Amino acid sequence: MEDSVVEEGAEAEYVITDKQVVISAGKTMKGTDTYPIYIMKNYTV
C-alpha cells in the first residue's frame, strides 16, 4: 500500500492494494477474508 490514498469517507475492507492506488471519497470496497479484492498499481477507484 505504498503511496496509496484512501480518501475521506471511503471504506476498504479485505482490500489488497499495490503501489500508488487511490480509493476516491465515498467509495466502498468490500472483499471477504477468503476472497479479498486486489487493486493493481497506479489505479484509481
PLY file of the C-alpha trace (Angstrom):
ply
format ascii 1.0
element vertex 45
property float x
property float y
property float z
element edge 44
property int vertex1
property int vertex2
end_header
0.00 0.00 0.00
2.99 2.25 -0.55
1.98 5.78 -1.63
-1.70 4.77 -1.72
-4.52 7.08 -0.65
-7.89 6.25 0.86
-9.82 9.50 0.73
-12.23 10.73 3.41
-15.48 8.79 3.55
-14.12 5.81 1.60
-14.35 2.31 3.05
-11.97 -0.56 2.34
-12.40 -3.99 3.93
-10.35 -7.00 2.88
-8.66 -5.00 0.12
-5.11 -5.54 -1.10
-3.60 -2.62 -2.99
-0.42 -2.30 -4.98
1.57 0.97 -5.06
0.06 4.38 -5.81
-3.61 3.37 -5.64
-6.33 5.95 -4.90
-9.69 4.96 -3.44
-11.88 8.03 -4.02
-14.07 9.67 -1.40
-17.36 7.92 -0.83
-16.37 4.63 -2.48
-16.93 1.31 -0.72
-14.68 -1.66 -1.48
-15.52 -4.86 0.40
-13.98 -8.25 -0.18
-14.11 -11.22 2.17
-11.48 -12.95 4.28
-11.44 -15.84 1.79
-11.67 -13.67 -1.35
-10.06 -10.24 -0.89
-10.23 -7.54 -3.57
-6.94 -6.73 -5.34
-6.37 -3.29 -6.90
-3.49 -3.03 -9.36
-0.67 -0.46 -9.35
-1.43 3.18 -10.33
-5.22 2.60 -10.36
-7.94 4.98 -9.19
-11.27 3.65 -7.97
0 1
1 2
2 3
3 4
4 5
5 6
6 7
7 8
8 9
9 10
10 11
11 12
12 13
13 14
14 15
15 16
16 17
17 18
18 19
19 20
20 21
21 22
22 23
23 24
24 25
25 26
26 27
27 28
28 29
29 30
30 31
31 32
32 33
33 34
34 35
35 36
36 37
37 38
38 39
39 40
40 41
41 42
42 43
43 44
